[in-house]
Amino acid sequence: MSEITYVRGDATAPQGKGVKLIVHVCNDLGGWGKGFVLALSRRWPEPEAAYRRWHRERAGNDFALGAAQFVRVGPYLWVANMVGQRGMRTGSKGVPVRYEAIDTALGAVAARAGELGASVHMPRIGCGLAGGTWSRIEPLIERRLISAGVPVTVYDHD
């Protein structure tokens, strides 16, 4: 079993050869405007447009905590919008991150990465605005992706 590769750099400019899948966490409110999504939107309009449409039409689709949406942004490049946070603010119910939702969505990512023969690239998902801790996220990645043979690179921005 391989391990997660940690690098300094920009997760919106994934390193390596072959098909790549950029993974990040979204909220369940349809909000897109802070954190890593801004870097995504600076490079490609499609992930934001797809996410907003997915949320707007949620009565007739699978938009919910734990769901993942896959958006193609290049011939060998995809973005996975994973719904892994309840709301956007820390409040009486704690931080927005929902570890079980991220775990479920990572299962869908593992399946899609397998179909595409893709490597997975991400910032430290769930640990910024969502308020999660890497010590709880990393084992989910290891269980869902690494154990399935999916190469994972985590980017720490300079």
C-alpha atoms as one frame of an Amber mdcrd trajectory, in Angstrom:
protein
   0.000   0.000   0.000   1.379   3.401  -0.943   1.081   6.559   1.114  -0.233
  10.064   0.662   2.352  12.306  -1.030   2.676  15.774   0.510   4.042  18.631
  -1.592   4.289  22.415  -1.446   2.306  23.973  -4.247  -1.052  24.750  -5.773
  -3.675  21.996  -5.897  -5.256  23.715  -8.929  -2.035  22.949 -10.847  -1.671
  19.222 -10.083   1.681  17.576 -10.724   2.400  14.349 -12.550   1.263  12.527
 -15.650  -2.055  10.987 -16.657  -5.635  11.738 -15.677  -5.958  13.874 -12.553
  -8.923  14.475 -10.258  -8.853  17.590  -8.043 -10.946  17.041  -4.910 -12.349
  19.673  -2.545 -15.152  20.140  -0.017 -18.282  22.276  -0.558 -21.076  23.260
   1.812 -24.703  22.112   1.647 -26.138  25.639   1.242 -25.146  26.347  -2.351
 -22.585  28.936  -1.253 -19.380  29.267  -3.276 -17.224  32.268  -2.502 -14.490
  31.684   0.079 -11.471  29.460   0.454 -10.168  26.978  -2.113 -13.173  27.422
  -4.430 -11.910  30.899  -5.303  -8.684  29.383  -6.662 -10.736  26.869  -8.669
 -12.966  29.591 -10.106  -9.941  31.663 -11.146  -8.839  28.753 -13.369 -12.138
  27.298 -14.608 -15.770  28.503 -14.553 -17.251  24.996 -14.910 -16.945  23.638
 -11.323 -18.757  26.642  -9.807 -21.446  26.705 -12.506 -22.034  22.951 -12.129
 -22.164  23.173  -8.324 -24.637  26.084  -8.357 -26.860  24.275 -10.897 -26.629
  21.038  -8.845 -27.750  22.923  -5.721 -30.485  24.891  -7.540 -31.957  21.661
  -8.999 -31.446  19.636  -5.787 -35.106  18.632  -5.557 -34.499  16.389  -8.564
 -30.954  15.131  -7.985 -28.561  13.661  -5.400 -27.311  16.974  -3.906 -26.839
  16.293  -0.171 -24.160  15.753   2.434 -21.903  12.950   1.211 -22.613  13.472
  -2.490 -19.891  14.084  -5.078 -20.187  15.802  -8.439 -17.542  15.288 -11.130
 -16.841  18.141 -13.544 -14.467  17.814 -16.487 -12.275  20.895 -16.929  -9.717
  19.549 -19.407  -8.908  16.491 -21.544  -7.152  14.791 -18.594  -8.438  16.885
 -15.697 -11.542  16.668 -13.514 -12.771  18.473 -10.393 -14.793  16.682  -7.709
 -17.210  18.906  -5.774 -17.815  16.957  -2.532 -20.598  18.109  -0.189 -18.865
  17.663   3.159 -19.861  20.566   5.333 -23.175  21.535   6.939 -23.622  25.275
   6.559 -20.754  27.738   6.549 -20.254  28.968  10.112 -19.094  27.586  13.415
 -22.001  27.906  15.820 -23.954  26.102  18.526 -23.679  22.834  16.580 -19.877
  23.144  16.281 -17.775  23.430  13.142 -19.332  22.934   9.660 -17.194  19.909
   8.667 -19.039  16.572   8.529 -16.486  13.767   8.572 -19.010  11.051   7.726
 -20.106  13.027   4.637 -16.498  13.459   3.502 -15.946   9.733   4.044 -18.978
   8.857   1.888 -17.977  11.312  -0.850 -14.408   9.939  -0.864 -15.918   6.519
  -1.597 -17.480   7.979  -4.759 -14.160   9.649  -5.601 -12.344   6.312  -5.255
 -14.816   4.673  -7.648 -14.543   7.473 -10.231 -10.728   7.606  -9.948 -10.700
   3.857 -10.593 -12.911   4.237 -13.690 -10.748   7.066 -15.042  -7.398   5.585
 -14.005  -6.841   8.911 -12.262  -4.639  10.163  -9.458  -6.280  12.391  -6.831
  -5.014  15.864  -5.886  -6.285  18.100  -3.083  -5.554  20.757  -0.521  -6.016
  19.639   3.103  -9.747  19.175   2.553 -12.149  19.979   5.368  -9.491  21.797
   7.394  -9.900  25.411   6.296 -13.254  27.156   6.542 -14.966  23.854   7.395
 -13.017  23.762  10.675 -11.953  20.120  10.581  -8.683  18.571  11.697  -6.259
  16.745   9.407  -5.772  14.018  12.005  -9.426  13.025  11.372  -9.404  13.545
   7.575  -6.144  11.748   6.732  -7.363   8.295   7.896 -10.482   8.672   5.706
  -8.270   9.319   2.667  -6.068   6.357   3.549  -9.064   4.047   3.977 -11.056
   5.168   0.929  -8.346   6.050  -1.610  -4.912   4.730  -0.649  -6.229   1.271
   0.274  -7.998   1.187  -3.124  -4.683   1.852  -4.870  -5.498   5.438  -5.842
  -2.427   7.717  -5.770  -3.102  10.841  -3.656  -1.143  14.094  -3.532  -1.931
  16.717  -0.879  -0.814  20.286  -1.589   0.212  22.742   1.104   0.042  26.219
  -0.424   3.119  28.381   0.186
